[in-house]
Amino acid sequence: MEAPMSTISPPVVAQNAGKNAGGWMNKNLSPGRYQLPLQRPIERCRKFFLPALERTIARLRDKIVDPDLFRLFENAYPNTLDTAVLWTGFAAKDNVGLPSANYSTTSDEDLAFIITGDINAMWLRDSANQILSYLPLLEPSESAQSIAALFRGVINLQSRYIKISPYCHAFQPPPESNLALATNFAYHLNKVNPAYDRSKTYDCKWELDSLASFLQISSEYYNSTGDMRPFIKYKWVETVGVILDAVEAMRTATYTSDGHIAPSGYTMTGQTNRATETTSNDGLGNPVKYTGMIRSTFRPSDDATIHQFLIPSNMMFARYLETASAIMAKCKTQGVDVAKSQKAENLTHRMRNMSAEIRAGITDYGVFHHPLFGPIFAYEVDGYGSHNLMDDANLPSLLSAALMGYVSPRDEVYLNTRLFALSEANPYWSHGPVFRAVGGPHNGPARGWPLASIVRIMTSEDGSGEEAEEEIKAILSTTDGLGLIHESIDAWDVKKWSRQWFSWANGMFGQMILDIEKNRPYLLDKTYQ
């Protein structure tokens, strides 16, 4: 999820805030144990104003009893809209890659450039998840200042990016924005095939979940609004075709039937002192057999896979390939000409068949019979019988399989997997006196991620609410006085954490609070001091 740090400045905080990145203090602190500062930018510095968001914050002020919990929600939920929507606008009428000086006339195609926080580039996965945090607030609207326009802008810009480099995961600002390009200092250290244009692409790691995220935000937008315009009027159908061709090239086995090395759609090697930043076998990765699943060279954490059939990412891709096929089927009936309707029909069949084949591959190769937990999902497999038993905090994860709707939260294999992931049997379960949560190799052992704790709360079937209460209390205690959600926290020292500006986790925390309000409102009546 991270790349070399850019020089972008942190968000401007309110003048009446407490301790911020600069270290200065003043008195507007929450009146609870943790005395959290207000961390929203002053109004004129906020990037995107959404009245529905302000009404939601005002409504929750009277519903969340714990003052520190409300302050964390008040800071976290608006974080993407306040600080990370770097540009919104419209595509040029001729958006085929001309220099920005030639972008003099615009179309009605919404575009939105969303940064992850402290990195001045747009990740497909992160930007989709950042905006999906506001799904509870989404309603149909033609206004360019609406949250619907922001969803459309992300879908349209991601569509453009995917057609440029379908195996890449992070991109530069569009020429229409006139924003400065970000510098990726690792560019000259990596050898990527296919090569990419760094004026358009910031970094290029093949992560299956990036394309799954595009399908997810497309599906969620359509299901919430019924609006077919982004999918029919622009290039969405063509983009899905590019996606299917790209992933098909990554379903192959390492060897052909006669023992030769099969062509690979993507290869990558890097000069690095971190094993997770490069791959084995001159960029091919460790060998695999055909399973029906799709190889992913990197995980959603941007770390290299060990075995390339990454089960959570295949789950996510299968799930949203299936849901997005409903949009494609609608494109068939609303196609402007016979050729486009036929293409949409063919793609619908491909999407549904591939989704079913991936699911079968996960069932046949992705389930391991653990001596303590019974049948569980492996994190990675290779088709030869090798498996990697772990879970990682980054999404998609095994823990999030029920959250994304791949399985029921009461599915036996999922429940066994959940118990495994939240135990010391998981190599990346971080546990200490300060924090207990799933972590991952991206920041190393003994560093738990609040993102995983949020998913744990949202997938909890504990009727008593005790599991959720414990996790809320833990998250609240780990901001180190900042009042925002960190990326990771040392299980033994609350002052050792990574990233003060991580919009995705902040947005998901807010989404979690709204989910609690809807399904378990009694948790908001409690104090977590």
Buried (B, 14 or more C-beta within 10 A) or exposed (E): BBBEEBEBEEBBBBEEBBBBEEEEEBEEBBEBBBBBBBBBBEEEEBBBEBEBBEEBBEEBEEEBEBBBBBBBBBBBBBBBBBBBBBBBBBBBEEBEEEEBEEBEEBBEBBBBBBBBBBBBBBBBBBBBBBBBBBBBBBEEBEEBEBBBBBBBBBBBBBBBBBBBBBBBBBBBBBBBBEBEEBBBEBBEBBBBBEEBEBEBBBBBBBBBBBBBBBBBBBBBBBEBBEBBBBBBEBBBBBBBBBBBEBBEBBBBBBBEEEEEEEEBBBBBBBEEEEEBBBBEEEBBBBBBBEBBBBBBBBBBBBBBBBBBBBBBBBBBBBBBBBBBBBBBBBBBEEBEEEEBBEBBBBBBEBBBEBBBBBBBBBEEBBBBEBEEBBEBBBBBBBBBEBBBBBBBBBBBBBBBBBBBBBBEBEBEBBBBBBBBBBEEBBBBBBBBEBBBBBBBBBBEEBBBBBBBBBBBBBBBEEEEBEBBBBBBBBBBBBBBBBBBBBBBBBBBBBEBBBBBBBBBBBBBBBBBBBBBBEEBEEBBEBEBE
